[in-house]
Structures are given as C-alpha cells and as structure tokens.
Amino acid sequence: MNEFEKFKNIAILEDLTEDQISVLFKRCRRVTFDKNDVIMEENEDKHSMFFFIDGEVIVSNLITMKVSNQAGYSEAEKSLVRLRAEVVGILGEMSVFDSQPRSATVKAFEPCVLYEIGREEFEKLIMEHPEIGTKLLFNIAKILCVRVRRGNSDILKLTTALSIALSK
C-alpha cells in the first residue's frame, strides 16, 4: 500500500472525500524518524500536528518526585503509552489550537513515517477549504473528548486508590 493510501485510511479523515484528502495531503510535509528519534519533546514551543501513517511511538512525560532518603528532587521520564499508526492516526493536534508548549514527549519506538502540518498551514487550509476544515475540526474534537473522558476516568481511579491507601 502506498503512503497516500495509508494516509487516506487514517480514521480522522473518514468523512473526507478522496479529493479533499488529496488537498490536505499536499499541504503536509513527509517526515521520517528512526528508532529512538524524538518526534516531539515535552515543553518545546512548536505548533504542528502529525498524521501518523506507519510505525510505533512511545509517549512519555517528565515527572518530578522526591528521592527517598535524600533532601532533593529528581526528574524521571514516565512512559505513558505505546501507540501504533494503525490505531492512532494523529499526534500533536493540541498544538495547532493553542500557544502552550507540547504536553508530552513522543519518541519513535520503531521507524516511523508521518505527515506534518504546521498551525499556520492548517489555519490556511481551514480558511480556504471550510468543508475540509469543518470535518477535520469536528473529528479532532471527538478525539479530544475521548481523551478527556479517559483521563477523567483514570483520575477518579487513581484518587480512589490513593484515598484507600491513605486511610489504612
């Protein structure tokens, strides 16, 4: 399967026609990453998103915690999840909506192929092709809703476990 065919199969693009997908595809820049390459780094001030068509990545965050029996604090990288292109078709989408730095680090777990679009190019696409923009924005909103609901559920489970642990 060629890369355009893989691009067309990204779930977030399911409502777009092949012509609309072609317009988007032409606005993106193909980027490849080897195993262990950093695709996005937590706190970097870059504003682009990636359509993920091949490979597997690890998403992680830095956490700061007190080191036992020491007076200081230490940072550690906490791996959150591994994601395959076939399952998650988009990365970094929050950065095209706000000016905050990246919220996580994404590293290639194996060689990866992605198509990147910057915020300015994405906004230009939306203005020039409102039907494409509406469909993309709606689908990105659905993905973000799922992630917020999952995060809320995880927080509830963690706070319940912590409450039980502290009450003993």
Secondary structure as the mmCIF struct_conf table of DSSP 4:
data_model
#
loop_
_struct_conf.conf_type_id
_struct_conf.id
_struct_conf.beg_label_comp_id
_struct_conf.beg_label_asym_id
_struct_conf.beg_label_seq_id
_struct_conf.end_label_comp_id
_struct_conf.end_label_asym_id
_struct_conf.end_label_seq_id
HELX_RH_AL_P HELX_RH_AL_P1 GLU A 3 LYS A 8
TURN_TY1_P TURN_TY1_P1 ASN A 9 ASN A 9
HELX_RH_3T_P HELX_RH_3T_P1 ALA A 11 LEU A 13
TURN_TY1_P TURN_TY1_P2 GLU A 14 ASP A 15
BEND BEND1 LEU A 16 LEU A 16
HELX_RH_AL_P HELX_RH_AL_P2 GLU A 18 ARG A 27
BEND BEND2 CYS A 28 CYS A 28
STRN STRN1 ARG A 29 PHE A 33
TURN_TY1_P TURN_TY1_P3 LYS A 35 ASN A 36
STRN STRN2 VAL A 38 MET A 40
TURN_TY1_P TURN_TY1_P4 GLU A 42 ASN A 43
STRN STRN3 SER A 48 ASP A 54
STRN STRN4 GLU A 56 LYS A 66
HELX_LH_PP_P HELX_LH_PP_P1 VAL A 67 VAL A 67
TURN_TY1_P TURN_TY1_P5 SER A 68 ASN A 69
BEND BEND3 GLN A 70 GLY A 72
STRN STRN5 TYR A 73 ARG A 84
TURN_TY1_P TURN_TY1_P6 ALA A 85 VAL A 87
STRN STRN6 ILE A 90 LEU A 91
HELX_RH_3T_P HELX_RH_3T_P2 GLU A 93 VAL A 96
TURN_TY1_P TURN_TY1_P7 PHE A 97 PHE A 97
BEND BEND4 SER A 99 SER A 99
HELX_LH_PP_P HELX_LH_PP_P2 GLN A 100 ARG A 102
BEND BEND5 SER A 103 ALA A 104
STRN STRN7 THR A 105 ALA A 108
BEND BEND6 PHE A 109 GLU A 110
STRN STRN8 CYS A 112 GLY A 118
HELX_RH_AL_P HELX_RH_AL_P3 ARG A 119 GLU A 128
HELX_RH_AL_P HELX_RH_AL_P4 PRO A 130 SER A 167
#
